[in-house]
Amino acid sequence: MVKGVNRRVIVVKAPDRRLFEQAIFLLREDAVNADGVTADQVVAEAQRVADGYLRRNTGLGRKLSRVPGPVFMALGAGLASLVWGLALFL
């Protein structure tokens, strides 16, 4: 059933269409003009959210999430040791 309700929406077109063509955001009634928020800020936030979704689900962000925590710990310890070692000899 469709009611006669007007809603404000933002449509963000995806630069990479592997996952989706566009994202549609439904704005709250008080989103614009609340606490000095401009329409440009609302659009920028919608683009940031859509980009974050793409990063989490494709590319490097998803590959790094598959690496176990102890591997990151070992890499961090190795890097810290290397920096301290270089600092002692310089």
Secondary structure, DSSP 4 states (H G I P E B T S, - for coil): --------EEEEE-SSTTT-SEEEEEPPTTSTTGGG--HHHHHHHHHHHHHHHHHHHSHHHHHHHTS-HHHHHHHHHHHHHHHHHHHHH-
